[in-house]
Amino acid sequence: MRNIDIVRMICRELGKPESLITYVADRKGHDLRYAIDNGKIQTMLDWQPQMTFEEGIQRTIQWYLENRAWWEKLINA
């Protein structure tokens, strides 16, 4: 999944326009996407994810919205 796809997903979840996205010049070593192959753990340990990436992002965003007082203390310290 490309980084831009994740950022767009977050904007949609928050009801924000994609016009808020600021594009920056690529830098050496800049990842365009992150890819994880969980095939080995699925095969060897019979593991399956409990939710999709999309559901995980939605739940993470919801947690941060519901726990604003907790994380605001960290960034204002």
PDB file with one MODEL, atoms N, CA, C and O in Angstrom:
MODEL        1
ATOM      1  N   MET A   1       0.845  -1.167   0.000  1.00  0.00           N
ATOM      2  CA  MET A   1       0.000   0.000   0.000  1.00  0.00           C
ATOM      3  C   MET A   1       0.897   1.239   0.000  1.00  0.00           C
ATOM      4  O   MET A   1       1.835   1.337   0.792  1.00  0.00           O
ATOM      5  N   ARG A   2       0.608   2.156  -0.872  1.00  0.00           N
ATOM      6  CA  ARG A   2       1.424   3.372  -0.952  1.00  0.00           C
ATOM      7  C   ARG A   2       1.065   4.325   0.186  1.00  0.00           C
ATOM      8  O   ARG A   2      -0.070   4.349   0.663  1.00  0.00           O
ATOM      9  N   ASN A   3       2.054   5.107   0.610  1.00  0.00           N
ATOM     10  CA  ASN A   3       1.834   6.073   1.681  1.00  0.00           C
ATOM     11  C   ASN A   3       0.678   7.009   1.352  1.00  0.00           C
ATOM     12  O   ASN A   3      -0.142   7.308   2.220  1.00  0.00           O
ATOM     13  N   ILE A   4       0.605   7.472   0.112  1.00  0.00           N
ATOM     14  CA  ILE A   4      -0.443   8.410  -0.276  1.00  0.00           C
ATOM     15  C   ILE A   4      -1.821   7.778  -0.132  1.00  0.00           C
ATOM     16  O   ILE A   4      -2.784   8.466   0.208  1.00  0.00           O
ATOM     17  N   ASP A   5      -1.927   6.483  -0.385  1.00  0.00           N
ATOM     18  CA  ASP A   5      -3.209   5.796  -0.225  1.00  0.00           C
ATOM     19  C   ASP A   5      -3.641   5.778   1.242  1.00  0.00           C
ATOM     20  O   ASP A   5      -4.824   5.928   1.550  1.00  0.00           O
ATOM     21  N   ILE A   6      -2.680   5.594   2.136  1.00  0.00           N
ATOM     22  CA  ILE A   6      -2.982   5.598   3.570  1.00  0.00           C
ATOM     23  C   ILE A   6      -3.398   6.994   4.020  1.00  0.00           C
ATOM     24  O   ILE A   6      -4.350   7.145   4.786  1.00  0.00           O
ATOM     25  N   VAL A   7      -2.687   8.011   3.547  1.00  0.00           N
ATOM     26  CA  VAL A   7      -3.027   9.395   3.908  1.00  0.00           C
ATOM     27  C   VAL A   7      -4.419   9.749   3.405  1.00  0.00           C
ATOM     28  O   VAL A   7      -5.189  10.392   4.118  1.00  0.00           O
ATOM     29  N   ARG A   8      -4.744   9.342   2.203  1.00  0.00           N
ATOM     30  CA  ARG A   8      -6.091   9.598   1.666  1.00  0.00           C
ATOM     31  C   ARG A   8      -7.154   8.885   2.492  1.00  0.00           C
ATOM     32  O   ARG A   8      -8.228   9.436   2.735  1.00  0.00           O
ATOM     33  N   MET A   9      -6.859   7.673   2.919  1.00  0.00           N
ATOM     34  CA  MET A   9      -7.779   6.911   3.752  1.00  0.00           C
ATOM     35  C   MET A   9      -8.025   7.647   5.074  1.00  0.00           C
ATOM     36  O   MET A   9      -9.162   7.722   5.541  1.00  0.00           O
ATOM     37  N   ILE A  10      -6.970   8.184   5.670  1.00  0.00           N
ATOM     38  CA  ILE A  10      -7.091   8.928   6.919  1.00  0.00           C
ATOM     39  C   ILE A  10      -7.921  10.191   6.703  1.00  0.00           C
ATOM     40  O   ILE A  10      -8.784  10.504   7.522  1.00  0.00           O
ATOM     41  N   CYS A  11      -7.677  10.915   5.622  1.00  0.00           N
ATOM     42  CA  CYS A  11      -8.472  12.110   5.322  1.00  0.00           C
ATOM     43  C   CYS A  11      -9.952  11.761   5.199  1.00  0.00           C
ATOM     44  O   CYS A  11     -10.805  12.457   5.751  1.00  0.00           O
ATOM     45  N   ARG A  12     -10.256  10.687   4.480  1.00  0.00           N
ATOM     46  CA  ARG A  12     -11.661  10.269   4.326  1.00  0.00           C
ATOM     47  C   ARG A  12     -12.282   9.941   5.676  1.00  0.00           C
ATOM     48  O   ARG A  12     -13.407  10.347   5.966  1.00  0.00           O
ATOM     49  N   GLU A  13     -11.549   9.210   6.491  1.00  0.00           N
ATOM     50  CA  GLU A  13     -12.061   8.795   7.802  1.00  0.00           C
ATOM     51  C   GLU A  13     -12.341  10.009   8.693  1.00  0.00           C
ATOM     52  O   GLU A  13     -13.291  10.002   9.475  1.00  0.00           O
ATOM     53  N   LEU A  14     -11.521  11.039   8.572  1.00  0.00           N
ATOM     54  CA  LEU A  14     -11.695  12.245   9.381  1.00  0.00           C
ATOM     55  C   LEU A  14     -12.640  13.256   8.738  1.00  0.00           C
ATOM     56  O   LEU A  14     -12.956  14.287   9.331  1.00  0.00           O
ATOM     57  N   GLY A  15     -13.091  12.951   7.513  1.00  0.00           N
ATOM     58  CA  GLY A  15     -13.965  13.884   6.811  1.00  0.00           C
ATOM     59  C   GLY A  15     -13.241  15.143   6.378  1.00  0.00           C
ATOM     60  O   GLY A  15     -13.840  16.215   6.296  1.00  0.00           O
ATOM     61  N   LYS A  16     -11.953  15.014   6.103  1.00  0.00           N
ATOM     62  CA  LYS A  16     -11.122  16.157   5.701  1.00  0.00           C
ATOM     63  C   LYS A  16     -10.826  16.082   4.212  1.00  0.00           C
ATOM     64  O   LYS A  16     -10.745  14.988   3.654  1.00  0.00           O
ATOM     65  N   PRO A  17     -10.662  17.236   3.556  1.00  0.00           N
ATOM     66  CA  PRO A  17     -10.360  17.230   2.126  1.00  0.00           C
ATOM     67  C   PRO A  17      -8.905  16.833   1.857  1.00  0.00           C
ATOM     68  O   PRO A  17      -8.009  17.112   2.654  1.00  0.00           O
ATOM     69  N   GLU A  18      -8.703  16.189   0.739  1.00  0.00           N
ATOM     70  CA  GLU A  18      -7.342  15.804   0.353  1.00  0.00           C
ATOM     71  C   GLU A  18      -6.473  17.020   0.053  1.00  0.00           C
ATOM     72  O   GLU A  18      -5.252  16.898  -0.043  1.00  0.00           O
ATOM     73  N   SER A  19      -7.089  18.188  -0.097  1.00  0.00           N
ATOM     74  CA  SER A  19      -6.317  19.405  -0.348  1.00  0.00           C
ATOM     75  C   SER A  19      -5.429  19.761   0.849  1.00  0.00           C
ATOM     76  O   SER A  19      -4.534  20.595   0.720  1.00  0.00           O
ATOM     77  N   LEU A  20      -5.661  19.148   1.998  1.00  0.00           N
ATOM     78  CA  LEU A  20      -4.806  19.372   3.166  1.00  0.00           C
ATOM     79  C   LEU A  20      -3.464  18.652   3.052  1.00  0.00           C
ATOM     80  O   LEU A  20      -2.537  18.949   3.804  1.00  0.00           O
ATOM     81  N   ILE A  21      -3.358  17.725   2.131  1.00  0.00           N
ATOM     82  CA  ILE A  21      -2.128  16.959   1.956  1.00  0.00           C
ATOM     83  C   ILE A  21      -1.053  17.865   1.372  1.00  0.00           C
ATOM     84  O   ILE A  21      -1.275  18.535   0.363  1.00  0.00           O
ATOM     85  N   THR A  22       0.107  17.882   2.008  1.00  0.00           N
ATOM     86  CA  THR A  22       1.244  18.658   1.522  1.00  0.00           C
ATOM     87  C   THR A  22       2.262  17.686   0.940  1.00  0.00           C
ATOM     88  O   THR A  22       2.754  16.794   1.631  1.00  0.00           O
ATOM     89  N   TYR A  23       2.564  17.866  -0.311  1.00  0.00           N
ATOM     90  CA  TYR A  23       3.543  17.009  -0.974  1.00  0.00           C
ATOM     91  C   TYR A  23       4.935  17.586  -0.771  1.00  0.00           C
ATOM     92  O   TYR A  23       5.131  18.799  -0.850  1.00  0.00           O
ATOM     93  N   VAL A  24       5.884  16.724  -0.514  1.00  0.00           N
ATOM     94  CA  VAL A  24       7.274  17.136  -0.321  1.00  0.00           C
ATOM     95  C   VAL A  24       8.139  16.416  -1.347  1.00  0.00           C
ATOM     96  O   VAL A  24       7.761  15.370  -1.875  1.00  0.00           O
ATOM     97  N   ALA A  25       9.287  16.987  -1.614  1.00  0.00           N
ATOM     98  CA  ALA A  25      10.217  16.360  -2.558  1.00  0.00           C
ATOM     99  C   ALA A  25      10.731  15.046  -1.970  1.00  0.00           C
ATOM    100  O   ALA A  25      10.962  14.939  -0.766  1.00  0.00           O
ATOM    101  N   ASP A  26      10.905  14.060  -2.832  1.00  0.00           N
ATOM    102  CA  ASP A  26      11.467  12.801  -2.377  1.00  0.00           C
ATOM    103  C   ASP A  26      12.878  13.027  -1.871  1.00  0.00           C
ATOM    104  O   ASP A  26      13.603  13.890  -2.367  1.00  0.00           O
ATOM    105  N   ARG A  27      13.247  12.257  -0.898  1.00  0.00           N
ATOM    106  CA  ARG A  27      14.606  12.315  -0.370  1.00  0.00           C
ATOM    107  C   ARG A  27      15.224  10.927  -0.506  1.00  0.00           C
ATOM    108  O   ARG A  27      14.509   9.937  -0.665  1.00  0.00           O
ATOM    109  N   LYS A  28      16.505  10.860  -0.443  1.00  0.00           N
ATOM    110  CA  LYS A  28      17.205   9.591  -0.563  1.00  0.00           C
ATOM    111  C   LYS A  28      16.698   8.626   0.515  1.00  0.00           C
ATOM    112  O   LYS A  28      16.671   8.955   1.700  1.00  0.00           O
ATOM    113  N   GLY A  29      16.308   7.461   0.087  1.00  0.00           N
ATOM    114  CA  GLY A  29      15.811   6.454   1.013  1.00  0.00           C
ATOM    115  C   GLY A  29      14.348   6.618   1.378  1.00  0.00           C
ATOM    116  O   GLY A  29      13.844   5.900   2.243  1.00  0.00           O
ATOM    117  N   HIS A  30      13.661   7.541   0.739  1.00  0.00           N
ATOM    118  CA  HIS A  30      12.248   7.800   1.025  1.00  0.00           C
ATOM    119  C   HIS A  30      11.410   6.637   0.501  1.00  0.00           C
ATOM    120  O   HIS A  30      11.460   6.307  -0.684  1.00  0.00           O
ATOM    121  N   ASP A  31      10.650   6.030   1.383  1.00  0.00           N
ATOM    122  CA  ASP A  31       9.812   4.895   0.991  1.00  0.00           C
ATOM    123  C   ASP A  31       8.526   5.392   0.355  1.00  0.00           C
ATOM    124  O   ASP A  31       7.862   6.276   0.897  1.00  0.00           O
ATOM    125  N   LEU A  32       8.177   4.833  -0.781  1.00  0.00           N
ATOM    126  CA  LEU A  32       6.911   5.161  -1.419  1.00  0.00           C
ATOM    127  C   LEU A  32       5.782   4.315  -0.851  1.00  0.00           C
ATOM    128  O   LEU A  32       4.615   4.704  -0.899  1.00  0.00           O
ATOM    129  N   ARG A  33       6.138   3.164  -0.318  1.00  0.00           N
ATOM    130  CA  ARG A  33       5.143   2.278   0.267  1.00  0.00           C
ATOM    131  C   ARG A  33       5.838   1.349   1.247  1.00  0.00           C
ATOM    132  O   ARG A  33       7.060   1.205   1.232  1.00  0.00           O
ATOM    133  N   TYR A  34       5.043   0.728   2.093  1.00  0.00           N
ATOM    134  CA  TYR A  34       5.547  -0.267   3.018  1.00  0.00           C
ATOM    135  C   TYR A  34       4.821  -1.571   2.714  1.00  0.00           C
ATOM    136  O   TYR A  34       3.601  -1.589   2.555  1.00  0.00           O
ATOM    137  N   ALA A  35       5.561  -2.637   2.636  1.00  0.00           N
ATOM    138  CA  ALA A  35       4.954  -3.919   2.310  1.00  0.00           C
ATOM    139  C   ALA A  35       5.399  -4.963   3.333  1.00  0.00           C
ATOM    140  O   ALA A  35       6.580  -5.088   3.656  1.00  0.00           O
ATOM    141  N   ILE A  36       4.428  -5.695   3.820  1.00  0.00           N
ATOM    142  CA  ILE A  36       4.709  -6.759   4.776  1.00  0.00           C
ATOM    143  C   ILE A  36       4.175  -8.059   4.192  1.00  0.00           C
ATOM    144  O   ILE A  36       3.022  -8.136   3.767  1.00  0.00           O
ATOM    145  N   ASP A  37       5.013  -9.061   4.179  1.00  0.00           N
ATOM    146  CA  ASP A  37       4.586 -10.383   3.735  1.00  0.00           C
ATOM    147  C   ASP A  37       4.388 -11.233   4.980  1.00  0.00           C
ATOM    148  O   ASP A  37       5.356 -11.665   5.605  1.00  0.00           O
ATOM    149  N   ASN A  38       3.138 -11.469   5.335  1.00  0.00           N
ATOM    150  CA  ASN A  38       2.873 -12.266   6.531  1.00  0.00           C
ATOM    151  C   ASN A  38       2.607 -13.730   6.188  1.00  0.00           C
ATOM    152  O   ASN A  38       2.073 -14.477   7.008  1.00  0.00           O
ATOM    153  N   GLY A  39       2.976 -14.132   4.987  1.00  0.00           N
ATOM    154  CA  GLY A  39       2.747 -15.511   4.544  1.00  0.00           C
ATOM    155  C   GLY A  39       3.419 -16.553   5.418  1.00  0.00           C
ATOM    156  O   GLY A  39       2.837 -17.603   5.690  1.00  0.00           O
ATOM    157  N   LYS A  40       4.644 -16.273   5.863  1.00  0.00           N
ATOM    158  CA  LYS A  40       5.376 -17.254   6.660  1.00  0.00           C
ATOM    159  C   LYS A  40       4.704 -17.478   8.018  1.00  0.00           C
ATOM    160  O   LYS A  40       4.550 -18.619   8.453  1.00  0.00           O
ATOM    161  N   ILE A  41       4.310 -16.407   8.675  1.00  0.00           N
ATOM    162  CA  ILE A  41       3.660 -16.566   9.982  1.00  0.00           C
ATOM    163  C   ILE A  41       2.291 -17.224   9.820  1.00  0.00           C
ATOM    164  O   ILE A  41       1.856 -17.970  10.699  1.00  0.00           O
ATOM    165  N   GLN A  42       1.611 -16.958   8.711  1.00  0.00           N
ATOM    166  CA  GLN A  42       0.324 -17.601   8.475  1.00  0.00           C
ATOM    167  C   GLN A  42       0.500 -19.100   8.287  1.00  0.00           C
ATOM    168  O   GLN A  42      -0.275 -19.895   8.819  1.00  0.00           O
ATOM    169  N   THR A  43       1.521 -19.482   7.527  1.00  0.00           N
ATOM    170  CA  THR A  43       1.769 -20.887   7.241  1.00  0.00           C
ATOM    171  C   THR A  43       2.305 -21.635   8.455  1.00  0.00           C
ATOM    172  O   THR A  43       1.793 -22.697   8.808  1.00  0.00           O
ATOM    173  N   MET A  44       3.330 -21.087   9.092  1.00  0.00           N
ATOM    174  CA  MET A  44       4.001 -21.799  10.177  1.00  0.00           C
ATOM    175  C   MET A  44       3.199 -21.822  11.478  1.00  0.00           C
ATOM    176  O   MET A  44       3.243 -22.805  12.217  1.00  0.00           O
ATOM    177  N   LEU A  45       2.467 -20.744  11.757  1.00  0.00           N
ATOM    178  CA  LEU A  45       1.752 -20.656  13.024  1.00  0.00           C
ATOM    179  C   LEU A  45       0.241 -20.653  12.869  1.00  0.00           C
ATOM    180  O   LEU A  45      -0.494 -20.500  13.845  1.00  0.00           O
ATOM    181  N   ASP A  46      -0.213 -20.822  11.640  1.00  0.00           N
ATOM    182  CA  ASP A  46      -1.647 -20.811  11.351  1.00  0.00           C
ATOM    183  C   ASP A  46      -2.288 -19.523  11.870  1.00  0.00           C
ATOM    184  O   ASP A  46      -3.393 -19.537  12.411  1.00  0.00           O
ATOM    185  N   TRP A  47      -1.574 -18.413  11.696  1.00  0.00           N
ATOM    186  CA  TRP A  47      -2.030 -17.105  12.174  1.00  0.00           C
ATOM    187  C   TRP A  47      -2.815 -16.395  11.088  1.00  0.00           C
ATOM    188  O   TRP A  47      -2.466 -16.460   9.909  1.00  0.00           O
ATOM    189  N   GLN A  48      -3.870 -15.722  11.494  1.00  0.00           N
ATOM    190  CA  GLN A  48      -4.647 -14.880  10.588  1.00  0.00           C
ATOM    191  C   GLN A  48      -4.881 -13.538  11.278  1.00  0.00           C
ATOM    192  O   GLN A  48      -5.122 -13.501  12.485  1.00  0.00           O
ATOM    193  N   PRO A  49      -4.815 -12.447  10.538  1.00  0.00           N
ATOM    194  CA  PRO A  49      -5.096 -11.148  11.153  1.00  0.00           C
ATOM    195  C   PRO A  49      -6.539 -11.093  11.650  1.00  0.00           C
ATOM    196  O   PRO A  49      -7.429 -11.712  11.067  1.00  0.00           O
ATOM    197  N   GLN A  50      -6.759 -10.355  12.719  1.00  0.00           N
ATOM    198  CA  GLN A  50      -8.092 -10.241  13.294  1.00  0.00           C
ATOM    199  C   GLN A  50      -8.934  -9.188  12.590  1.00  0.00           C
ATOM    200  O   GLN A  50     -10.157  -9.184  12.721  1.00  0.00           O
ATOM    201  N   MET A  51      -8.292  -8.296  11.844  1.00  0.00           N
ATOM    202  CA  MET A  51      -9.026  -7.252  11.129  1.00  0.00           C
ATOM    203  C   MET A  51      -8.229  -6.830   9.907  1.00  0.00           C
ATOM    204  O   MET A  51      -7.037  -7.116   9.798  1.00  0.00           O
ATOM    205  N   THR A  52      -8.895  -6.153   8.999  1.00  0.00           N
ATOM    206  CA  THR A  52      -8.215  -5.638   7.814  1.00  0.00           C
ATOM    207  C   THR A  52      -7.414  -4.398   8.196  1.00  0.00           C
ATOM    208  O   THR A  52      -7.620  -3.816   9.261  1.00  0.00           O
ATOM    209  N   PHE A  53      -6.510  -4.007   7.325  1.00  0.00           N
ATOM    210  CA  PHE A  53      -5.744  -2.785   7.547  1.00  0.00           C
ATOM    211  C   PHE A  53      -6.694  -1.593   7.671  1.00  0.00           C
ATOM    212  O   PHE A  53      -6.529  -0.745   8.548  1.00  0.00           O
ATOM    213  N   GLU A  54      -7.680  -1.539   6.791  1.00  0.00           N
ATOM    214  CA  GLU A  54      -8.632  -0.435   6.797  1.00  0.00           C
ATOM    215  C   GLU A  54      -9.374  -0.342   8.128  1.00  0.00           C
ATOM    216  O   GLU A  54      -9.531   0.748   8.680  1.00  0.00           O
ATOM    217  N   GLU A  55      -9.829  -1.485   8.643  1.00  0.00           N
ATOM    218  CA  GLU A  55     -10.510  -1.482   9.932  1.00  0.00           C
ATOM    219  C   GLU A  55      -9.562  -1.048  11.048  1.00  0.00           C
ATOM    220  O   GLU A  55      -9.956  -0.314  11.955  1.00  0.00           O
ATOM    221  N   GLY A  56      -8.323  -1.501  10.976  1.00  0.00           N
ATOM    222  CA  GLY A  56      -7.327  -1.121  11.983  1.00  0.00           C
ATOM    223  C   GLY A  56      -7.067   0.378  11.989  1.00  0.00           C
ATOM    224  O   GLY A  56      -6.954   0.982  13.056  1.00  0.00           O
ATOM    225  N   ILE A  57      -6.971   0.987  10.803  1.00  0.00           N
ATOM    226  CA  ILE A  57      -6.775   2.442  10.712  1.00  0.00           C
ATOM    227  C   ILE A  57      -7.988   3.157  11.290  1.00  0.00           C
ATOM    228  O   ILE A  57      -7.837   4.115  12.048  1.00  0.00           O
ATOM    229  N   GLN A  58      -9.185   2.705  10.943  1.00  0.00           N
ATOM    230  CA  GLN A  58     -10.407   3.326  11.467  1.00  0.00           C
ATOM    231  C   GLN A  58     -10.456   3.258  12.990  1.00  0.00           C
ATOM    232  O   GLN A  58     -10.790   4.243  13.650  1.00  0.00           O
ATOM    233  N   ARG A  59     -10.127   2.105  13.541  1.00  0.00           N
ATOM    234  CA  ARG A  59     -10.155   1.944  14.999  1.00  0.00           C
ATOM    235  C   ARG A  59      -9.075   2.772  15.674  1.00  0.00           C
ATOM    236  O   ARG A  59      -9.296   3.316  16.757  1.00  0.00           O
ATOM    237  N   THR A  60      -7.907   2.874  15.045  1.00  0.00           N
ATOM    238  CA  THR A  60      -6.812   3.686  15.595  1.00  0.00           C
ATOM    239  C   THR A  60      -7.201   5.161  15.613  1.00  0.00           C
ATOM    240  O   THR A  60      -6.997   5.849  16.614  1.00  0.00           O
ATOM    241  N   ILE A  61      -7.756   5.642  14.512  1.00  0.00           N
ATOM    242  CA  ILE A  61      -8.197   7.039  14.441  1.00  0.00           C
ATOM    243  C   ILE A  61      -9.251   7.297  15.510  1.00  0.00           C
ATOM    244  O   ILE A  61      -9.191   8.308  16.210  1.00  0.00           O
ATOM    245  N   GLN A  62     -10.204   6.399  15.639  1.00  0.00           N
ATOM    246  CA  GLN A  62     -11.260   6.560  16.640  1.00  0.00           C
ATOM    247  C   GLN A  62     -10.680   6.631  18.039  1.00  0.00           C
ATOM    248  O   GLN A  62     -11.128   7.432  18.860  1.00  0.00           O
ATOM    249  N   TRP A  63      -9.678   5.792  18.320  1.00  0.00           N
ATOM    250  CA  TRP A  63      -9.047   5.802  19.647  1.00  0.00           C
ATOM    251  C   TRP A  63      -8.419   7.165  19.919  1.00  0.00           C
ATOM    252  O   TRP A  63      -8.597   7.729  20.999  1.00  0.00           O
ATOM    253  N   TYR A  64      -7.689   7.690  18.947  1.00  0.00           N
ATOM    254  CA  TYR A  64      -7.051   8.994  19.141  1.00  0.00           C
ATOM    255  C   TYR A  64      -8.084  10.103  19.310  1.00  0.00           C
ATOM    256  O   TYR A  64      -7.866  11.025  20.096  1.00  0.00           O
ATOM    257  N   LEU A  65      -9.193  10.036  18.598  1.00  0.00           N
ATOM    258  CA  LEU A  65     -10.245  11.039  18.759  1.00  0.00           C
ATOM    259  C   LEU A  65     -10.882  10.952  20.148  1.00  0.00           C
ATOM    260  O   LEU A  65     -11.217  11.975  20.744  1.00  0.00           O
ATOM    261  N   GLU A  66     -11.047   9.744  20.656  1.00  0.00           N
ATOM    262  CA  GLU A  66     -11.675   9.548  21.958  1.00  0.00           C
ATOM    263  C   GLU A  66     -10.717   9.789  23.125  1.00  0.00           C
ATOM    264  O   GLU A  66     -11.164   9.943  24.261  1.00  0.00           O
ATOM    265  N   ASN A  67      -9.422   9.824  22.867  1.00  0.00           N
ATOM    266  CA  ASN A  67      -8.422   9.957  23.932  1.00  0.00           C
ATOM    267  C   ASN A  67      -7.536  11.175  23.731  1.00  0.00           C
ATOM    268  O   ASN A  67      -6.344  11.147  24.037  1.00  0.00           O
ATOM    269  N   ARG A  68      -8.125  12.233  23.220  1.00  0.00           N
ATOM    270  CA  ARG A  68      -7.388  13.463  22.908  1.00  0.00           C
ATOM    271  C   ARG A  68      -6.643  14.017  24.129  1.00  0.00           C
ATOM    272  O   ARG A  68      -5.497  14.449  24.003  1.00  0.00           O
ATOM    273  N   ALA A  69      -7.271  14.010  25.297  1.00  0.00           N
ATOM    274  CA  ALA A  69      -6.637  14.549  26.505  1.00  0.00           C
ATOM    275  C   ALA A  69      -5.341  13.814  26.823  1.00  0.00           C
ATOM    276  O   ALA A  69      -4.390  14.423  27.314  1.00  0.00           O
ATOM    277  N   TRP A  70      -5.293  12.526  26.552  1.00  0.00           N
ATOM    278  CA  TRP A  70      -4.088  11.733  26.837  1.00  0.00           C
ATOM    279  C   TRP A  70      -2.939  12.145  25.934  1.00  0.00           C
ATOM    280  O   TRP A  70      -1.845  12.426  26.423  1.00  0.00           O
ATOM    281  N   TRP A  71      -3.167  12.188  24.613  1.00  0.00           N
ATOM    282  CA  TRP A  71      -2.053  12.462  23.705  1.00  0.00           C
ATOM    283  C   TRP A  71      -1.695  13.938  23.635  1.00  0.00           C
ATOM    284  O   TRP A  71      -0.548  14.274  23.339  1.00  0.00           O
ATOM    285  N   GLU A  72      -2.644  14.827  23.899  1.00  0.00           N
ATOM    286  CA  GLU A  72      -2.313  16.254  23.877  1.00  0.00           C
ATOM    287  C   GLU A  72      -1.308  16.598  24.978  1.00  0.00           C
ATOM    288  O   GLU A  72      -0.456  17.466  24.788  1.00  0.00           O
ATOM    289  N   LYS A  73      -1.402  15.926  26.123  1.00  0.00           N
ATOM    290  CA  LYS A  73      -0.426  16.151  27.195  1.00  0.00           C
ATOM    291  C   LYS A  73       0.990  15.805  26.721  1.00  0.00           C
ATOM    292  O   LYS A  73       1.957  16.470  27.095  1.00  0.00           O
ATOM    293  N   LEU A  74       1.100  14.782  25.912  1.00  0.00           N
ATOM    294  CA  LEU A  74       2.417  14.350  25.443  1.00  0.00           C
ATOM    295  C   LEU A  74       3.044  15.363  24.492  1.00  0.00           C
ATOM    296  O   LEU A  74       4.244  15.626  24.568  1.00  0.00           O
ATOM    297  N   ILE A  75       2.237  15.933  23.595  1.00  0.00           N
ATOM    298  CA  ILE A  75       2.823  16.847  22.612  1.00  0.00           C
ATOM    299  C   ILE A  75       2.978  18.257  23.167  1.00  0.00           C
ATOM    300  O   ILE A  75       3.709  19.068  22.598  1.00  0.00           O
ATOM    301  N   ASN A  76       2.302  18.557  24.267  1.00  0.00           N
ATOM    302  CA  ASN A  76       2.409  19.875  24.876  1.00  0.00           C
ATOM    303  C   ASN A  76       3.414  19.911  26.027  1.00  0.00           C
ATOM    304  O   ASN A  76       3.595  20.941  26.677  1.00  0.00           O
ATOM    305  N   ALA A  77       4.061  18.778  26.266  1.00  0.00           N
ATOM    306  CA  ALA A  77       5.016  18.709  27.390  1.00  0.00           C
ATOM    307  C   ALA A  77       6.303  19.443  27.087  1.00  0.00           C
ATOM    308  O   ALA A  77       7.204  19.479  27.924  1.00  0.00           O
TER     309      ALA A  77
ENDMDL
END
